[in-house]
Amino acid sequence: MPIDRDAYQAIRKTLGEKITLVAVSKTKTVEDILALFAEGQRDFGENYVQELTDKRAQLPAAIRWHFIGHLQSNKVKHIISFVYLIHGVDSLKLLNEINKQAAKIPRVVDVLLQVHIAREETKFGLDAAELAQVMETVRTNPEQWAHIRVRGLMGMASNTEDISAVVAEFRQLKGLLDQWFPSDGILSMGMSGDYQLAVKEGSTMVRIGSLLFGKRG
């Protein structure tokens, strides 16, 4: 299915300059990604390490690759040299592995901590207490974490028609962002079905796939 150029331009216009659009390109072809790249899109999000590394080898170096899936510690080394932002850091163990692998290059890798805000237990993420533990660990010993930079938070709302529930979850995440990143934190929340609500509640980065590329078959 070809990209929806009109939808893309409309979404970009709605988001404006302050909100980053990450085009979710998992399962999409290199040709589809190139078509959106030609429209001016530079931020693309992938969920699977092998798919990401395969596509990166075939696509322009100007693309900023976001890893938005659940990242296993043993796969970090495959993307650490080039990934622009890792969204789903949901444990101190994973954060430590990212820091360790980045130190070998060396480079500083930007990450977001994933917070569990949804009703579904199947979604990954830290709770508020775990988030506090990770933040305090990193901020108390900055020299030990010299190769990662925690830039903000990421979360996924419940998959529900109950708009009030989704809004409440987004507000919860925004409250945590304000607590830990009061001035300049990145807030990655909102997808194709709820990004407009997310933007109203303070999102600075949305992850949109099906509205741009069409739904997966």
C-alpha positions as a Markdown table, in Angstrom:
| # | Residue | x | y | z |
|---|---|---|---|---|
| 1 | Met | 0.0 | 0.0 | 0.0 |
| 2 | Pro | 1.5 | 3.4 | -0.9 |
| 3 | Ile | 2.0 | 6.1 | 1.7 |
| 4 | Asp | -0.8 | 8.6 | 2.3 |
| 5 | Arg | 0.9 | 11.8 | 1.4 |
| 6 | Asp | -2.1 | 14.0 | 2.2 |
| 7 | Ala | -2.5 | 12.5 | 5.6 |
| 8 | Tyr | 1.2 | 12.9 | 6.3 |
| 9 | Gln | 1.2 | 16.6 | 5.4 |
| 10 | Ala | -2.0 | 17.2 | 7.4 |
| 11 | Ile | -0.5 | 15.5 | 10.5 |
| 12 | Arg | 2.7 | 17.5 | 10.2 |
| 13 | Lys | 0.7 | 20.7 | 10.0 |
| 14 | Thr | -1.4 | 19.8 | 13.0 |
| 15 | Leu | 1.7 | 18.9 | 15.1 |
| 16 | Gly | 3.6 | 22.0 | 14.2 |
| 17 | Glu | 7.3 | 22.5 | 14.8 |
| 18 | Lys | 7.4 | 21.6 | 18.5 |
| 19 | Ile | 6.1 | 18.1 | 18.4 |
| 20 | Thr | 8.2 | 15.4 | 16.8 |
| 21 | Leu | 6.5 | 12.9 | 14.5 |
| 22 | Val | 8.1 | 9.4 | 14.5 |
| 23 | Ala | 6.9 | 7.4 | 11.6 |
| 24 | Val | 6.4 | 3.8 | 12.7 |
| 25 | Ser | 7.9 | 1.9 | 9.8 |
| 26 | Lys | 7.9 | -1.7 | 11.2 |
| 27 | Thr | 6.9 | -4.2 | 8.5 |
| 28 | Lys | 7.0 | -1.5 | 5.9 |
| 29 | Thr | 9.1 | -1.7 | 2.8 |
| 30 | Val | 12.3 | 0.2 | 2.0 |
| 31 | Glu | 10.3 | 1.8 | -0.9 |
| 32 | Asp | 7.6 | 3.1 | 1.5 |
| 33 | Ile | 10.2 | 4.6 | 3.8 |
| 34 | Leu | 12.0 | 6.2 | 1.0 |
| 35 | Ala | 8.7 | 7.7 | -0.3 |
| 36 | Leu | 8.0 | 9.3 | 3.2 |
| 37 | Phe | 11.7 | 10.4 | 3.4 |
| 38 | Ala | 11.1 | 12.2 | 0.1 |
| 39 | Glu | 8.2 | 14.1 | 1.7 |
| 40 | Gly | 10.6 | 15.4 | 4.3 |
| 41 | Gln | 10.2 | 12.8 | 7.1 |
| 42 | Arg | 13.4 | 12.1 | 9.0 |
| 43 | Asp | 12.4 | 10.3 | 12.2 |
| 44 | Phe | 11.4 | 6.6 | 11.8 |
| 45 | Gly | 10.6 | 4.1 | 14.5 |
| 46 | Glu | 11.3 | 0.3 | 14.4 |
| 47 | Asn | 10.3 | -2.4 | 16.8 |
| 48 | Tyr | 12.6 | -5.3 | 15.9 |
| 49 | Val | 16.4 | -5.2 | 15.9 |
| 50 | Gln | 17.0 | -7.4 | 12.9 |
| 51 | Glu | 14.5 | -5.5 | 10.8 |
| 52 | Leu | 16.0 | -2.2 | 11.8 |
| 53 | Thr | 19.6 | -3.2 | 11.0 |
| 54 | Asp | 18.5 | -4.6 | 7.6 |
| 55 | Lys | 16.7 | -1.4 | 6.6 |
| 56 | Arg | 19.4 | 0.9 | 7.9 |
| 57 | Ala | 21.9 | -0.7 | 5.5 |
| 58 | Gln | 19.6 | 0.2 | 2.5 |
| 59 | Leu | 18.4 | 3.6 | 3.5 |
| 60 | Pro | 19.8 | 7.2 | 3.7 |
| 61 | Ala | 22.2 | 8.0 | 6.5 |
| 62 | Ala | 20.1 | 11.1 | 7.2 |
| 63 | Ile | 17.4 | 9.1 | 8.8 |
| 64 | Arg | 17.1 | 9.3 | 12.6 |
| 65 | Trp | 16.3 | 5.8 | 13.8 |
| 66 | His | 14.1 | 5.4 | 16.9 |
| 67 | Phe | 13.9 | 2.0 | 18.6 |
| 68 | Ile | 10.4 | 1.9 | 20.0 |
| 69 | Gly | 9.9 | -1.8 | 20.7 |
| 70 | His | 10.8 | -4.0 | 23.7 |
| 71 | Leu | 14.6 | -4.1 | 23.6 |
| 72 | Gln | 16.3 | -7.2 | 24.9 |
| 73 | Ser | 19.7 | -6.6 | 26.6 |
| 74 | Asn | 21.5 | -9.1 | 24.3 |
| 75 | Lys | 20.4 | -7.1 | 21.2 |
| 76 | Val | 21.6 | -3.7 | 22.4 |
| 77 | Lys | 25.0 | -4.1 | 20.8 |
| 78 | His | 23.5 | -4.4 | 17.3 |
| 79 | Ile | 22.0 | -0.9 | 17.3 |
| 80 | Ile | 24.1 | 1.0 | 19.7 |
| 81 | Ser | 26.4 | 2.6 | 17.2 |
| 82 | Phe | 23.7 | 4.4 | 15.2 |
| 83 | Val | 20.3 | 4.5 | 17.1 |
| 84 | Tyr | 19.1 | 8.1 | 17.6 |
| 85 | Leu | 16.7 | 7.5 | 20.5 |
| 86 | Ile | 15.7 | 4.3 | 22.5 |
| 87 | His | 12.2 | 4.8 | 23.7 |
| 88 | Gly | 11.4 | 1.7 | 25.7 |
| 89 | Val | 13.9 | 1.4 | 28.5 |
| 90 | Asp | 12.0 | -0.4 | 31.2 |
| 91 | Ser | 14.6 | -1.7 | 33.6 |
| 92 | Leu | 17.9 | -0.7 | 35.3 |
| 93 | Lys | 19.4 | -3.8 | 33.8 |
| 94 | Leu | 18.7 | -2.7 | 30.2 |
| 95 | Leu | 19.9 | 0.9 | 31.0 |
| 96 | Asn | 23.1 | -0.5 | 32.3 |
| 97 | Glu | 23.6 | -2.6 | 29.2 |
| 98 | Ile | 23.0 | 0.4 | 26.9 |
| 99 | Asn | 25.5 | 2.4 | 28.9 |
| 100 | Lys | 28.1 | -0.5 | 28.8 |
| 101 | Gln | 27.8 | -1.0 | 25.1 |
| 102 | Ala | 27.9 | 2.8 | 24.3 |
| 103 | Ala | 31.1 | 3.1 | 26.3 |
| 104 | Lys | 32.8 | 0.7 | 24.0 |
| 105 | Ile | 32.4 | 2.9 | 20.9 |
| 106 | Pro | 32.3 | 5.4 | 22.7 |
| 107 | Arg | 29.2 | 7.6 | 22.3 |
| 108 | Val | 26.4 | 9.0 | 24.5 |
| 109 | Val | 23.0 | 7.4 | 23.7 |
| 110 | Asp | 19.8 | 9.2 | 24.3 |
| 111 | Val | 17.1 | 7.1 | 26.0 |
| 112 | Leu | 13.5 | 7.4 | 27.3 |
| 113 | Leu | 12.2 | 5.5 | 30.3 |
| 114 | Gln | 9.0 | 3.6 | 29.6 |
| 115 | Val | 6.3 | 3.9 | 32.2 |
| 116 | His | 3.4 | 1.5 | 32.5 |
| 117 | Ile | 0.3 | 3.6 | 32.5 |
| 118 | Ala | -2.2 | 1.2 | 30.7 |
| 119 | Arg | -4.7 | -1.2 | 32.2 |
| 120 | Glu | -3.3 | -4.1 | 30.2 |
| 121 | Glu | -0.7 | -6.1 | 32.1 |
| 122 | Thr | 0.8 | -7.1 | 28.8 |
| 123 | Lys | 2.4 | -3.7 | 28.2 |
| 124 | Phe | 5.9 | -3.1 | 29.5 |
| 125 | Gly | 7.1 | -0.3 | 31.7 |
| 126 | Leu | 8.1 | 1.0 | 35.1 |
| 127 | Asp | 5.7 | 2.0 | 37.8 |
| 128 | Ala | 6.2 | 5.3 | 39.7 |
| 129 | Ala | 8.3 | 3.7 | 42.4 |
| 130 | Glu | 10.6 | 1.9 | 39.9 |
| 131 | Leu | 10.9 | 5.1 | 37.9 |
| 132 | Ala | 12.0 | 7.0 | 41.0 |
| 133 | Gln | 14.6 | 4.3 | 41.8 |
| 134 | Val | 16.1 | 4.4 | 38.3 |
| 135 | Met | 16.1 | 8.2 | 38.2 |
| 136 | Glu | 17.8 | 8.5 | 41.6 |
| 137 | Thr | 20.3 | 5.8 | 40.7 |
| 138 | Val | 21.3 | 7.7 | 37.5 |
| 139 | Arg | 21.4 | 11.1 | 39.0 |
| 140 | Thr | 23.2 | 10.1 | 42.2 |
| 141 | Asn | 26.1 | 8.5 | 40.3 |
| 142 | Pro | 26.4 | 10.5 | 37.0 |
| 143 | Glu | 30.0 | 9.4 | 36.4 |
| 144 | Gln | 28.9 | 5.7 | 36.2 |
| 145 | Trp | 26.3 | 6.6 | 33.6 |
| 146 | Ala | 28.4 | 8.8 | 31.4 |
| 147 | His | 27.3 | 7.1 | 28.1 |
| 148 | Ile | 23.6 | 7.4 | 28.4 |
| 149 | Arg | 21.4 | 10.5 | 28.6 |
| 150 | Val | 17.9 | 10.0 | 30.0 |
| 151 | Arg | 15.9 | 12.5 | 28.0 |
| 152 | Gly | 12.4 | 11.9 | 29.2 |
| 153 | Leu | 9.6 | 9.4 | 29.4 |
| 154 | Met | 7.5 | 7.1 | 27.1 |
| 155 | Gly | 4.2 | 5.4 | 27.6 |
| 156 | Met | 1.3 | 3.7 | 25.9 |
| 157 | Ala | -2.3 | 4.2 | 26.9 |
| 158 | Ser | -4.9 | 1.5 | 27.2 |
| 159 | Asn | -6.4 | 0.2 | 24.1 |
| 160 | Thr | -10.0 | 1.3 | 24.9 |
| 161 | Glu | -12.8 | 3.5 | 23.6 |
| 162 | Asp | -13.0 | 5.1 | 27.0 |
| 163 | Ile | -11.5 | 8.5 | 26.2 |
| 164 | Ser | -11.6 | 9.7 | 29.8 |
| 165 | Ala | -9.4 | 6.7 | 30.8 |
| 166 | Val | -6.9 | 7.4 | 28.1 |
| 167 | Val | -6.8 | 11.1 | 29.1 |
| 168 | Ala | -6.2 | 10.1 | 32.7 |
| 169 | Glu | -3.3 | 7.9 | 31.7 |
| 170 | Phe | -1.7 | 10.6 | 29.6 |
| 171 | Arg | -2.1 | 13.1 | 32.5 |
| 172 | Gln | -0.5 | 10.6 | 34.8 |
| 173 | Leu | 2.5 | 10.3 | 32.5 |
| 174 | Lys | 2.8 | 14.1 | 32.0 |
| 175 | Gly | 2.7 | 14.5 | 35.8 |
| 176 | Leu | 5.7 | 12.1 | 36.1 |
| 177 | Leu | 7.5 | 14.0 | 33.4 |
| 178 | Asp | 7.0 | 17.3 | 35.2 |
| 179 | Gln | 8.3 | 15.8 | 38.4 |
| 180 | Trp | 11.5 | 14.4 | 36.9 |
| 181 | Phe | 12.1 | 16.7 | 33.9 |
| 182 | Pro | 10.5 | 20.0 | 34.9 |
| 183 | Ser | 12.0 | 22.0 | 32.0 |
| 184 | Asp | 12.9 | 20.2 | 28.9 |
| 185 | Gly | 12.0 | 16.5 | 29.0 |
| 186 | Ile | 10.8 | 14.5 | 26.0 |
| 187 | Leu | 7.3 | 13.0 | 26.4 |
| 188 | Ser | 6.8 | 10.2 | 23.8 |
| 189 | Met | 3.1 | 9.4 | 24.0 |
| 190 | Gly | 0.3 | 9.1 | 21.4 |
| 191 | Met | -0.1 | 6.8 | 18.4 |
| 192 | Ser | -2.4 | 6.7 | 15.4 |
| 193 | Gly | -5.6 | 6.2 | 17.4 |
| 194 | Asp | -4.9 | 8.7 | 20.2 |
| 195 | Tyr | -2.2 | 11.1 | 19.2 |
| 196 | Gln | -4.5 | 14.1 | 19.2 |
| 197 | Leu | -5.5 | 13.4 | 22.8 |
| 198 | Ala | -1.8 | 12.9 | 23.7 |
| 199 | Val | -0.9 | 16.3 | 22.2 |
| 200 | Lys | -3.5 | 18.1 | 24.2 |
| 201 | Glu | -2.1 | 16.5 | 27.3 |
| 202 | Gly | 1.4 | 17.6 | 26.7 |
| 203 | Ser | 3.1 | 15.1 | 24.4 |
| 204 | Thr | 6.2 | 16.3 | 22.6 |
| 205 | Met | 6.7 | 13.2 | 20.4 |
| 206 | Val | 4.1 | 11.0 | 18.7 |
| 207 | Arg | 4.5 | 7.5 | 17.1 |
| 208 | Ile | 2.3 | 7.1 | 14.1 |
| 209 | Gly | 2.2 | 4.3 | 11.6 |
| 210 | Ser | -1.1 | 3.2 | 10.1 |
| 211 | Leu | -2.3 | 6.7 | 9.3 |
| 212 | Leu | 0.8 | 7.2 | 7.2 |
| 213 | Phe | 1.5 | 3.8 | 5.7 |
| 214 | Gly | -1.9 | 2.2 | 5.8 |
| 215 | Lys | -2.9 | -0.7 | 8.1 |
| 216 | Arg | -0.9 | -3.9 | 8.1 |
| 217 | Gly | -2.5 | -6.7 | 6.1 |
